[in-house]
Amino acid sequence: MSEPQHEAPRRDPRPPGTIRLGTIAGSDVLVTPSWFLIAALIVVIMSPVVDSVQPGLGALKYLAAFIFAVMLYGAVLIHEAAHAIVAHRLGYPVGPITIHFLGGATQVEEEARRPRDEFLIAVVGPLTSLLIAAVGLLLWWAGPHGLLLFAIQFLTGANVVVAALNLVPGLPLDGGRVMKAAVWGATKDMHRGTLVAGWLGRITAACVVAAPFVWERATHRTASLYDIVMSFAIAMFIWSGATAAINSARMRQRLPQLVARNLARRTLAVPEDLPISEAVRRAQEVGAGSIVTVSAAGQPIGLVSEAALRAVQQERRPWLPISSVTRTLSEGLALPATIHGEEMIKAIGRTPATEYLLLDADGSIYGVLATADVDAAFQSGGR
């Protein structure tokens, strides 16, 4: 499953407990502690099978069973590496590839820009698994015997299952991303594609929970505790991923409603040497909700910090210049008044601050955008 580059991806400190195996296509390969749990479980399950296929191995049957676990997750790693390589080729930054209890995940750090990119990044994983299975079939037909034959059969079957499961059309599975790309391409609405694939993911999770009990009724064989626990764990993983995708799509649908011009506070421009008390008096007189300091030529040079202003005691305000509670207008603190939606959120994220100066196309001061007002507007779902 997933999640030409102009620069190497930014590498964050790896999560606690993970082990770094190396890099693939510039992405760190990490293994979580949970993988060792599933590897131990595979050893317990597979060692008796190995003993029946190749009797007389003794304690080596446990080593052979562990090699089966490594083979299985090695195939998962190749599946995830395919996502990373294609994403890199399409120009997307890619974070770490993580191998965990339920398989693997590739962290593509940007949303796809086109349905075609979403489709290619997603579909290459299952196709890679099918290619590994096809190679397994060729080796199978070559006529190996004993444990080697069983290993080839195991790897071939496992990759067919991995490909089939990942092609289920529900997020966060690869098939869900393929579905998202299809709906996005048909409707020209990425968020609708995410919502459709997310809800299909939730339906998939419900089916996974029910699967052991349906199988029990169909075969009249009691579902094991292992089957029930594993189905529940997989379903929770799918449900949480689908729910996160749905919530993200709903949030992004609301972003276009956020228009900086509509959220701007009326602003008063004052000289930077004006006393704080006088600047506040003038702002209250004209009903301004923010203050900007300007040079003698009228060019904006600083934004008065509302928090810093409140911290100044009343008796000190006549003696302190307004510049003492002003943040210099550095790069990123001046935005066009027309900025809106996701572009506005990204601009705020690049340069975190409590206030931003909004400028008209001619460079004149339009107003001040406060992040508190952006948060309030987003929470209310309106402009």
For each residue, the residues with C-beta under 8 A, 3 or more apart:
1: 80 83 103 104 105 106 125 166 172 173 174
2: 80 83 87 105 106 108 121 122 125 174 177
3: 83 105 106 107 108 172
4: 88 89 91
5: 8 9 26 88 91 92 93 94
6: 91
7: 93
8: 5 26
9: 5 26 27 93 94 95 109
10: 93 109
11: 28 95 96
12: 95
13:
14: 18 20 28 30 96
15: 18 30 32
16:
17: 32 33
18: 14 15 30 31 32 33 98
19: 30 31
20: 14 28 29 30
21: 29 30 31
22: 28 29
23: 26 27 28 29
24: 27 29 77 81 84 85 97
25: 81 84 85 88 94
26: 5 8 9 23 88 94
27: 9 23 24 84 94 95 96 97 106 107
28: 11 14 20 22 23 95 96 97
29: 20 21 22 23 24 77 96 97 99
30: 14 15 18 19 20 21 96 97 98 99
31: 18 19 21 35 98 99 100
32: 15 17 18 35 98 99 100 101
33: 17 18 36 37
34: 37 38 100 101
35: 31 32 38 39 73 99 100 101
36: 33 39 40
37: 33 34 40 41 101
38: 34 35 41 42 69 101
39: 35 36 42 43 66 69 70 73
40: 36 37 43 44
41: 37 38 44 45
42: 38 39 45 46 65 66 68 69 72
43: 39 40 46 47 62 65 66 69
44: 40 41 47 65
45: 41 42 48 49 65
46: 42 43 49 50 64 65 68 69
47: 43 44 50 51 61 62 64 65
48: 45 51 52
49: 45 46 52 53 65 150
50: 46 47 53 54 57 61 64 65 68 147 150
51: 47 48 54 55 57 61
52: 48 49 55
53: 49 50 146 147 150
54: 50 51 57 61 64 146 147 150
55: 51 52
56:
57: 50 51 54 60 61 64
58: 61
59: 62 63
60: 57 63 64
61: 47 50 51 54 57 58 64 65
62: 43 47 59 65 66
63: 59 60 66 67
64: 46 47 50 54 57 60 61 67 68 147
65: 42 43 44 45 46 47 49 50 61 62 68 69
66: 39 42 43 62 63 69 70
67: 63 64 70 71 151
68: 42 46 50 64 65 71 72 151 154
69: 38 39 42 43 46 65 66 72 73
70: 39 66 67 73 74
71: 67 68 74 75 151 154 155
72: 42 68 69 75 76 154 155 158
73: 35 39 69 70 76 77 99 104
74: 70 71 77 78
75: 71 72 78 79 129 132 155 158 159 162
76: 72 73 79 80 99 103 104 162
77: 24 29 73 74 80 81 97 99 104
78: 74 75 81 82 128 132
79: 75 76 82 83 104 125 126 128 129 162 166
80: 1 2 76 77 83 84 97 99 104 105 106 125
81: 24 25 77 78 84 85 97 106
82: 78 79 85 86 124 125 127 128
83: 1 2 3 79 80 86 87 106 108 121 122 124 125
84: 24 25 27 80 81 87 88 94 97 106 108
85: 24 25 81 82 88 89 124
86: 82 83 89 90 120 121 124
87: 2 83 84 90 92 94 106 108 121
88: 4 5 25 26 84 85 91 92 94
89: 4 85 86
90: 86 87 117 120 121
91: 4 5 6 88
92: 5 87 88 108 109 110 112 117 121
93: 5 7 9 10 108 109 110
94: 5 9 25 26 27 84 87 88 106 107 108 109
95: 9 11 12 27 28 107 108 109
96: 11 14 27 28 29 30 107
97: 24 27 28 29 30 77 80 81 84 104 105 106 107
98: 18 30 31 32 104 105 106 107
99: 29 30 31 32 35 73 76 77 80 103 104
100: 31 32 34 35 103 104 105
101: 32 34 35 37 38 233
102: 233 234 237
103: 1 76 99 100 162
104: 1 73 76 77 79 80 97 98 99 100
105: 1 2 3 80 97 98 100
106: 1 2 3 27 80 81 83 84 87 94 97 98
107: 3 27 94 95 96 97 98
108: 2 3 83 84 87 92 93 94 95 112 121
109: 9 10 92 93 94 95
110: 92 93 113
111: 190
112: 92 108 115 117 118 121 181 190
113: 110 117
114: 117 118
115: 112 118 119 181 182 184 185 190 193
116: 119 120 181 185
117: 90 92 112 113 114 120 121
118: 112 114 115 121 122 177 180 181 184
119: 115 116 122 123 177 178 181 182 185
120: 86 90 116 117 123 124
121: 2 83 86 87 90 92 108 112 117 118 124 177
122: 2 83 118 119 125 174 175 177 178 181
123: 119 120 126 127 174 178
124: 82 83 85 86 120 121 127 128
125: 1 2 79 80 82 83 122 128 129 166 174
126: 79 123 129 130 162 163 166 167 174 175
127: 82 123 124 130 131 163
128: 78 79 82 124 125 131 132
129: 75 79 125 126 132 133 159 160 162 163 166
130: 126 127 133 134 159 160 163
131: 127 128 134 135
132: 75 78 128 129 135 136 155 156 159
133: 129 130 136 137 155 156 157 159 160 163
134: 130 131 137 138
135: 131 132 138 139
136: 132 133 139 140 152 153 155 156 159
137: 133 134 140 141 156
138: 134 135 141 142
139: 135 136 142 144 152
140: 136 137 144 149 152 153 156
141: 137 138
142: 138 139
143:
144: 139 140 148 149 152
145: 148 149
146: 53 54 149 150
147: 50 53 54 64 150 151
148: 144 145 151 152
149: 140 144 145 146 152 153
150: 49 50 53 54 146 147 153 154
151: 67 68 71 147 148 154 155
152: 136 139 140 144 148 149 155 156
153: 136 140 149 150 156 157
154: 68 71 72 150 151 157 158
155: 71 72 75 132 133 136 151 152 158 159
156: 132 133 136 137 140 152 153 159 160
157: 133 153 154 160 161
158: 72 75 154 155 161 162
159: 75 129 130 132 133 136 155 156 162 163
160: 129 130 133 156 157 163 164
161: 157 158 164 165
162: 75 76 79 103 126 129 158 159 165 166
163: 126 127 129 130 133 159 160 166 167
164: 160 161 167 168
165: 161 162 168 173
166: 1 79 125 126 129 162 163 173 174 175
167: 126 163 164 173 174 175 178
168: 164 165 173 175 176 204
169: 173 175 176 178 179 197 200
170: 173 175 176 179 197 198 199 200 201 202 203 204 205 238 242
171: 176 177 179 180 194 197 198 200 201 241 242 245
172: 1 3 176 177 201 237 238 241 242 244 245
173: 1 165 166 167 168 169 170 176 177 201 204 238
174: 1 2 122 123 125 126 166 167 177 178
175: 122 126 166 167 168 169 170 178 179
176: 168 169 170 171 172 173 179 180 197 198 200 201 242 245
177: 2 118 119 121 122 171 172 173 174 180 181 197
178: 119 122 123 167 169 174 175 181 182
179: 169 170 171 175 176 182 183 193 196 197 200
180: 118 171 176 177 183 184 190 193 194 196 197
181: 112 115 116 118 119 122 177 178 184 185 193
182: 115 119 178 179 185 186 193
183: 179 180 186 187 189 192 193 196 197
184: 115 118 180 181 187 188 189 190 192 193 194
185: 115 116 119 181 182 188 193
186: 182 183
187: 183 184 192 193
188: 184 185
189: 183 184 192 193
190: 111 112 115 180 184 193 194
191: 194 195 249 250 252 253
192: 183 184 187 189 195 196 249
193: 115 179 180 181 182 183 184 185 187 189 190 196 197
194: 171 180 184 190 191 197 198 245 246 248 249
195: 191 192 198 199 246 249 250
196: 179 180 183 192 193 199 200
197: 169 170 171 176 177 179 180 183 193 194 200 201 242 245
198: 170 171 176 194 195 201 202 242 243 245 246 249
199: 170 195 196 202 203 242 246
200: 169 170 171 176 179 196 197 203 204 242
201: 170 171 172 173 176 197 198 204 205 238 239 241 242 245
202: 170 198 199 205 206 238 239 242 243 246
203: 170 199 200 206 207
204: 168 170 173 200 201 207 208 238 242
205: 170 201 202 208 209 235 236 238 239 242
206: 202 203 209 210 235
207: 203 204 210 211
208: 204 205 211 231 234 235 238
209: 205 206 231 232 235
210: 206 207 213 214
211: 207 208 214 215 231
212: 215 216 223 227 228 231
213: 210 216 217 223
214: 210 211 217 218
215: 211 212 218 219 221 223 227
216: 212 213 219 220 221 222 223
217: 213 214 220
218: 214 215
219: 215 216
220: 216 217
221: 215 216
222: 216
223: 212 213 215 216 227 228
224: 227 228
225: 228 229
226: 229 230
227: 212 215 223 224 230 231
228: 212 223 224 225 231 232
229: 225 226 232 233
230: 226 227 233 234
231: 208 209 211 212 227 228 234 235
232: 209 228 229 235 236
233: 101 102 229 230 236 237
234: 102 208 230 231 237 238
235: 205 206 208 209 231 232 238 239
236: 205 232 233 239 240
237: 102 172 233 234 240 241
238: 170 172 173 201 202 204 205 208 234 235 241 242
239: 201 202 205 235 236 242 243
240: 236 237 243 244
241: 171 172 201 237 238 244 245
242: 170 171 172 176 197 198 199 200 201 202 204 205 238 239 245 246
243: 198 202 239 240 246 247
244: 172 240 241 247 248
245: 171 172 176 194 197 198 201 241 242 248 249
246: 194 195 198 199 202 242 243 249 250
247: 243 244 250 251
248: 194 244 245 251 252
249: 191 192 194 195 198 245 246 252 253
250: 191 195 246 247 253 254
251: 247 248 254 255
252: 191 248 249 255 342
253: 191 249 250 256
254: 250 251 257 258 378 381
255: 251 252 258 341 342 345 378
256: 253 340 341 342
257: 254 341 377 381 382 383
258: 254 255 263 340 341 344 345 374 377 378 383
259: 262 263 338 340 341 383
260: 263 264 335 336 337 338 339 340 344 358 369
261: 264 337 338 340 358 366 367
262: 259 383
263: 258 259 260 369 370 373 374 377 383
264: 260 261 267 337 358 366 367 368 369
265: 288 289 290 367 368 369 370 373
266: 286 287 288 289 290 367
267: 264 288 289 290 291 292 365 366 367 368
268: 279 282 283 286 288 290 291 292
269: 291 292 293 294 298 300 365
270: 274 279 282 291 292 293 294 322
271: 274 293 294 296 322
272: 293 294 295 301 302 321 322 323 326
273: 321 322 323
274: 270 271 278 279 321 322
275: 278 279 317 318 319 320 321 322
276: 279 280 309 312 316 317 318 320 321 322 324 325
277: 280 281 314 317 318
278: 274 275 281 282 318
279: 268 270 274 275 276 282 283 291 304 322
280: 276 277 283 284 291 309 317
281: 277 278 284 285
282: 268 270 278 279 285 286 288
283: 268 279 280 286 288 289 290 291
284: 280 281 287 288
285: 281 282
286: 266 268 282 283
287: 266 284
288: 265 266 267 268 282 283 284 291
289: 265 266 267 283 368 370
290: 265 266 267 268 283 303 304 306 355 367 368 370
291: 267 268 269 270 279 280 283 288 303 304 322
292: 267 268 269 270 300 302 303 304 357 365 368
293: 269 270 271 272 300 301 302 303 304 322 323 326
294: 269 270 271 272 297 298 299 300 301
295: 272 298 299 301
296: 271
297: 294
298: 269 294 295
299: 294 295
300: 269 292 293 294 329 334 357 359 365
301: 272 293 294 295 328 329
302: 272 292 293 323 326 327 328 329
303: 290 291 292 293 326 327 329 333 353 355 356 357 368
304: 279 290 291 292 293 308 309 322 325 326 327 355
305: 308 309 325 326 327 354 355
306: 290 309 310 354 355 370
307: 310 311 354
308: 304 305 311 312 325
309: 276 280 304 305 306 312 325
310: 306 307
311: 307 308 325
312: 276 308 309 316 317 320 324 325
313: 316 317
314: 277 317
315: 318
316: 276 312 313 319 320
317: 275 276 277 280 312 313 314 320
318: 275 276 277 278 315
319: 275 316
320: 275 276 312 316 317 324 325
321: 272 273 274 275 276 324
322: 270 271 272 273 274 275 276 279 291 293 304 325 326
323: 272 273 293 302 326
324: 276 312 320 321
325: 276 304 305 308 309 311 312 320 322
326: 272 293 302 303 304 305 322 323
327: 302 303 304 305 330 333 353 355
328: 301 302
329: 300 301 302 303 333 334 357
330: 327 333 351
331: 351
332: 347 350 351 353
333: 303 327 329 330 351 353 355 356 357
334: 300 329 356 357 358 359
335: 260 339 344 347 356 357 358 359 369
336: 260 339 358 359 360 361
337: 260 261 264 358 359 360 366 367
338: 259 260 261 361
339: 260 335 336 343 344 347 358
340: 256 258 259 260 261 343 344
341: 255 256 257 258 259 344 345
342: 252 255 256 345 346
343: 339 340 346 347
344: 258 260 335 339 340 341 347 348 374
345: 255 258 341 342 348 349 374
346: 342 343 349 350
347: 332 335 339 343 344 350 351 356
348: 344 345 351 352 353 356 371 374
349: 345 346 352
350: 332 346 347
351: 330 331 332 333 347 348
352: 348 349
353: 303 327 332 333 348 356 371
354: 305 306 307 370 371 372
355: 290 303 304 305 306 327 333 368 369 370 371
356: 303 333 334 335 347 348 353 368 369 371
357: 292 300 303 329 333 334 335 365 368 369
358: 260 261 264 334 335 336 337 339 365 366 367 368 369
359: 300 334 335 336 337 363 364 365 366
360: 336 337 363 364 365 366
361: 336 338
362:
363: 359 360
364: 359 360
365: 267 269 292 300 357 358 359 360
366: 261 264 267 337 358 359 360
367: 261 264 265 266 267 290 337 358
368: 264 265 267 289 290 292 303 355 356 357 358
369: 260 263 264 265 335 355 356 357 358 373 374
370: 263 265 289 290 306 354 355 373 374
371: 348 353 354 355 356 374 375
372: 354 375 376
373: 263 265 369 370 376 377
374: 258 263 344 345 348 369 370 371 377 378
375: 371 372 378 379
376: 372 373 379 380
377: 257 258 263 373 374 380 382 383
378: 254 255 258 374 375 381
379: 375 376
380: 376 377
381: 254 257 378
382: 257 377
383: 257 258 259 262 263 377
